[in-house]
Amino acid sequence: MEELEISVEDQQEAINHHAEHSKESWLLFAALISAVLAVAAATCGLYAAHYANEAMLEQMHATDHWGYYQAKGIKAVITEMHSDLLEKNKAGAADALTEKLARYKKEQEEIKEQATEEENKSQYFMHQHETLAKSVTAFQIAIAITAMAAITKRHHFLYMTLLLSLGGLYYAAVAFLH
């Protein structure tokens, strides 16, 4: 899953340039906000990538377990057919195969539980990734709006920056506290 990212560095540089050459103190505040937002976006982006990787690994483990589960099922069917054939000829051999069949069924249930657990972990990690990706997006948009405020010298854009920053913090908190 590939995500597009805007160039935070370019926007940060533009904000800093305008802040240095301006006599308006709110531009320094805007530069500080954008720097903090860039750190928050980078941190949440790092964690989002981590959770995406964990989700993929857990899904691969679940897939492995489901393959193993199916193999046990195939062995059980073959053993059951073999047992039916031997029952017609020898009762002792059929009993041994019946025990083997019971063991395969039991192992299959254990494997099923493991596979389901791995799938649940995968879904959890993917949810964490998606929540943190929302956080990163909110922070990046806030940085872009801060750059617009600095370039156009309209400080009322900072209200939108603060609102989006709160949204980004909300998503980050949901992800980290979940």
Secondary structure, 3 states (H helix, E strand, C coil): CCCCCCCHHHHHHHHHHHHHCCCCHHHHHHHHHHHHHHHHHHHHHHHHHHHHHHHHHHHHHHHHHHHHHHHHHHHHHHHHHHHHHHHCCCHHHHHHHHHHHHHHHHHHHHHHHHHHHHHHHHHHHHHHHHHHHHHHHHHHHHHHHHHHHHHHCCCCHHHHHHHHHHHHHHHHHHHHHC
